[in-house]
Amino acid sequence: MKPPSPPDPSLLSLNTATVRAQWTMPQIVDALVRHGIRGIAPWRDQVAQAGLMDTARRIRDAGLAVTCYCRGGMFTATDAAGLRAARDDNRRAVDEALALGARCLVLVVGGLPKDSKGAPASRDLGGARGMVRDGIGALLDYAKPAGMPLAIEPLHPMFAADRACVNTLAQANDLCDELAPGEGPALGVIVDVYHVWWDPCLEREIARAGAAQRLLDYHLCDWLVPTKDMLNDRGMMGDGVIELARIRGWMEAAGYRGAHEVEIFSERWWKVPGDDVLATCKARYAGAC
């Protein structure tokens, strides 16, 4: 494939987890305006701390696009009460995403059911995936009439037990085919390079999602070698081994024209002044993505 042209700076978005240690939500909004970054992807805990309506107003007044809202999901549970609690929390997440004007609600689906201490209470991975399927289907019945697209984010297999038992883009596409066939963006997928870069079927599955108009968001960072912490050691774009330009080319060939969202969970980058982080994100986006 011919290398794609340089990325469009107007598509750059910041996932607020990238600077969660440095700034509050109001400070993040102000910084994005200062740096000329036009997209934002807030996390629920940061929004709750700042206040939902205040955050929505600040984002609107700043002229920022809410490229996604993080997150719903966590559909698995050990009993009926836990499943009901997950259902209710996911409905609140949909309502919050609507209030913020988000383009989609991210679904990190959950792993094996956990006990009250957070330890796995089951080894039944197939059963967990069944709970996820049922949970997404029920949430779709709530979100679709409200006009909030749901975006399944497959996570790297190392998270299968803990955070997400949907681990490939093929699995996410299969769920969309089963639960929302022919319905386009009502239920779609997120391509996060950290989680899917290794997949030998990635190009094919991106094309499959694009053909069905299911590519709802695109997340950027890099995979470091060695990776010292599977959750909080993501790399800045260009510091690792992911072929970022190639994957972007696949996304664009599949018809994706949405945001390019930087999401870096990193103990290293959380210690860097926020303005330096944003400046580096802009430079690496232009030169490495």
N, C-alpha and C positions, 0 to 999 in steps of 0.2 A: 504494500500500500504506500502511495506517495505520502510523505510527511505532511501533516496539516499545516495550514497557515498559522501564524502566531495567534494565541487566544485573544478574544475580544475583552478588553479591560472592563467594559460596561457589564459583563456577565459575572464579574468577581463578587463573591459573597463571603461573609464570615460567619461561621458557626461560633456561637458565643462561648462554647466550651474552650475554645482556643486561648481565651484571655480571662477565663473565669477566676483565676487566682489573683489577677491584677486589678480588675475593675468591677464595679457594680453595673447593673444593666443600664442605668442612665449614663454612666461614664462611657460604656461601650457605644451607645448610640451617638454620643457626642464625638467620640474618636473616629467612628466610621465617616461621619460628615467631614471631620478634619482631614482625613486621608483620602477622601473622594471614593470610598467604597460604597456601592449602591445597594448591596444586599445584606440581609441579616437573617440568621437562623437561631432563634432563641431556645433556651432550655427551660423547662417548666419550673424548676426550682429557683432559677434566677428571676424568672418572671414573677413567681409568687412572692419572692423577697421584696421586689420593687413595687408590686401591685399590678394586676392585670390591666386595669383600665388606664392607669398612668403610663404603663409601658406601651399600650396600643396608641395612646395619644402622642407620646414622644416619637415613636416610629413613624407615625403618620405625618407629624409636623416636620420630621427630618426628611421626608420623601423617600424613605427606604422601602424596598420590596422584602417581604417576609418569605424567603425562598422555601423554607419548611419550618415545622415546629417539632421540637424534640421533647418528649416523645410519648407515644402510647405503646400498647403491647403488654408484655408480661402476662400472657393469657393462661399460663399453667398454674395449677393449684392442687392441693391435696384433698380438698373437699368442696362441697357445694357452696359453702359460705365464702370460701376463697375465690371461687369462680365468679360469684355475684359481686364481690368487692372489686375484682378486676374489671368486670363489665361496667360497673358504676364509675370507676376511675377513668376508664377509656372514654366513656361518654362525656365526662368532664373535660378530658383532653380535647375532644372534638369541639366542644363549646368554646374552650379557650382559643383554639386554633382559628375558629370563625371570628372571634372578637379581635384577634390580631390581624386578620386578613391574610392568613398563611396560604401558600399555594398547595400545601399538602401536610398531612400529619404523618410523621415517621412512626413506623411500627417496628420495635425491637421485640421479638415475639415471646421471649422467655425460653428457658431451658427445662431441665427436669424439675418437677415440683419440689419445693423446699419445705422443711419443717420450720417450727417457730424460731429455731436458732440459725436458720439460713443454710442448713446442710441438706444435700439431696435426700429426698424421702422416697425415691423410686429409681429403678434402673430401666424403666419402661420408656425407651426413647420413642418408639412408635406411638405409645399412648400419649406422650407429651405432644407429638406432632398432630395427633387427632384433636387434642384440646385447642391447639393453635388454630387449626382449620375451623373448628366450630366457633372459636372466639372471634376470628376475623369475619366470618360470615355474619355473626350476630351484630358486630359493630358496623359492618357495611350497611345493614338494614337501618341503622341509626344515622350514619354519616352521609349516605348517598342522597336522601331527600333534602338534607341540609346543604348539600353542595360542597362537602369537604372531601377531597380525594384522600384515600389512604395509601401509604407507600410502604411496602414491605422491604425492610433492609436485611438482606442476608448477611450474617456475620461469619467470620473465619471459623473453621471447624474447631479451633481450640476453645471457642465459647459455647460449644454445643450443649454441654451439661449445665452451664452457669447462666448464660444470657440469651442464647438464641439457638433453637434446634432447627432453624432454617439456615442452611450454611452455603448454599450455592444459588446462583441466579436462576438455574434451571428449576430448583425447588420453588422459588418465588414465582417464576413464570407459571409453573404447574398449578399453584394455588390460585393465581389469577384466572387461568383457564377454567378451573373447577368452579370458582365462586362468582366470577363476573365475566363469563365469556362474551366477547364482542362488545363490552361496555367501556372500552378505552380507559380513560384516566380515573374513573371512579375507584378502581383498585389497580395500583401499579407497583413499580419497584424503584428502589434507590440503588445506584451503583456507587459504592464506596470502595475506592481503589485499595485501601488498607485490607479489606476483607476478601476481595475477589481477584486480586491481581494474578494470583498463582493458578487460577482455574484454566485448564487447557480448552475448555468449552466456552470461554468468556466471550470471544468475538461472536460466535454463533448465537449465544443467548442474548447478548445486547441487540443483535439484529432482530431476533425473535420478539423481544420486548418493544423495540422500535416499530416493528410492523404492526403491532397491536396498539400503538400509541400509549405505552405503559411506562416510558422512561420519565419519571417524575422529578428526579434530582440526581446530582452528581457530586460526590464528595472527594476532596483532594487531601493528600498528605504523602508520606513516603514510608517504605519499609526499611528499617535499619538492620544492618548485619554487624554484630549480633543485636537482636532485640532483647533488652534486659528485663522488660516488664511487658506482659502481653496486653495490658490495658493502657498503661501510661508511659509508653516509650515510642510513640509515633514520631516519625521524622518530618522535618520541613521538606517541602518539595525540592528535589535535587540532591538531597543528602543520602538517599537510599538507592534501591535497586529496581523500583517500579518504572516501567516504560510508559511514563505519563503521556507523552505526546501520542504514542501509538494508541493507547486506550481512548484518549480524546478523539482521535481520528475515527475509531470504531463508533463512538457515541454520535459523532456528527454524521457519519455515513448512515447511521440508523435513523437519522432525522431529529436528533436531540438538539434543541436550540435554547435550552434553559440555563439556569445559573450553574456556575462552577464554584462550589462551596468548600472553603478551607476548614477542615475540622481536625485539629491536632490536640490529642490528649498527650501531654508531655511534661513530666516533672522538670525537665531541662528548660523548656520554653516558658513554663509558668514562672520561672525565676527571672526572666528577661523583661525589662520595662515594656509595657504594652505598646507604646508608640514604636519601639524598635521591632516588636513582633509584627505589627501591621505593615511597617515599611518593608520588612523582609518578605512577608507574604506577597506583597505587590511585586517586588523585584523577582522573586522566584516564580511566581505565576507567569510573568512575562517571559522569563528565560528558560524555564525548565518544564513547562506544562504543555 
